[in-house]
Amino acid sequence: LEIIKAQTEKEIALFKVQQEAKKENAKDDMVNQIGSQFMTTLLTSSMQGKNPTEMIESLKQLQNLADELKK
C-alpha cells in the first residue's frame, strides 16, 4: 500500500510540473505572437516612411504586457 501511495504521489507531482510547463509555453507563445505582429507592423510602417516614434511607444507598452504575462 505504501508503494502505491508513493507512486501515486510521484505521478501527481509529475502531472503538476507538466501542467505548469504547459502554462509557461502558452504564455511564451502568446508573447511571441504579439511580438511577431508588432514587428510586422513596425517594418510595414518603416517601409511606408511613417514616423517610428508611435511604434516605439507601442513597443514599450508591448514589453509591459509581455512582462505581466510572464508573471
C-alpha positions as CSV (number, residue, x, y, z in Angstrom):
1,L,0.0,0.0,0.0
2,E,2.9,2.4,0.8
3,I,4.4,1.7,-2.6
4,I,1.1,2.5,-4.4
5,K,0.8,5.7,-2.3
6,A,4.4,6.8,-3.1
7,Q,3.9,6.0,-6.8
8,T,0.6,8.0,-6.9
9,E,2.3,11.0,-5.2
10,K,5.1,10.8,-7.7
11,E,2.6,10.8,-10.6
12,I,0.7,13.7,-9.1
13,A,3.9,15.7,-8.7
14,L,4.9,15.0,-12.3
15,F,1.4,16.0,-13.6
16,K,1.7,19.3,-11.7
17,V,5.1,20.0,-13.3
18,Q,3.8,19.2,-16.7
19,Q,0.8,21.5,-16.3
20,E,3.0,24.3,-15.2
21,A,5.2,23.8,-18.2
22,K,2.2,23.9,-20.5
23,K,1.1,27.2,-18.9
24,E,4.6,28.7,-19.4
25,N,4.7,27.5,-23.0
26,A,1.2,29.1,-23.7
27,K,2.4,32.4,-22.2
28,D,5.6,32.3,-24.3
29,D,3.6,31.5,-27.5
30,M,1.2,34.4,-26.8
31,V,4.1,36.8,-26.3
32,N,5.8,35.6,-29.4
33,Q,2.6,36.0,-31.5
34,I,2.1,39.6,-30.2
35,G,5.8,40.4,-30.9
36,S,5.6,39.0,-34.4
37,Q,2.6,41.1,-35.2
38,F,4.2,44.2,-33.7
39,M,7.4,43.6,-35.8
40,T,5.4,43.2,-38.9
41,T,3.6,46.5,-38.2
42,L,6.8,48.3,-37.4
43,L,8.5,47.1,-40.6
44,T,5.5,48.0,-42.7
45,S,5.3,51.4,-41.1
46,S,9.0,52.0,-41.7
47,M,8.7,50.9,-45.3
48,Q,5.9,53.4,-45.8
49,G,8.0,56.2,-44.3
50,K,6.0,56.7,-41.2
51,N,7.4,58.2,-38.0
52,P,8.6,55.3,-35.8
53,T,8.0,57.3,-32.5
54,E,4.5,56.0,-32.1
55,M,5.7,52.4,-32.8
56,I,8.4,52.8,-30.2
57,E,5.8,53.8,-27.6
58,S,3.7,50.8,-28.7
59,L,6.8,48.6,-28.2
60,K,7.2,49.9,-24.6
61,Q,3.5,49.0,-24.0
62,L,4.0,45.6,-25.5
63,Q,7.1,45.0,-23.3
64,N,5.0,45.8,-20.2
65,L,2.3,43.4,-21.4
66,A,4.8,40.7,-22.0
67,D,6.3,41.2,-18.6
68,E,2.9,41.0,-17.0
69,L,2.1,37.8,-18.9
70,K,5.3,36.1,-17.8
71,K,4.5,36.7,-14.1
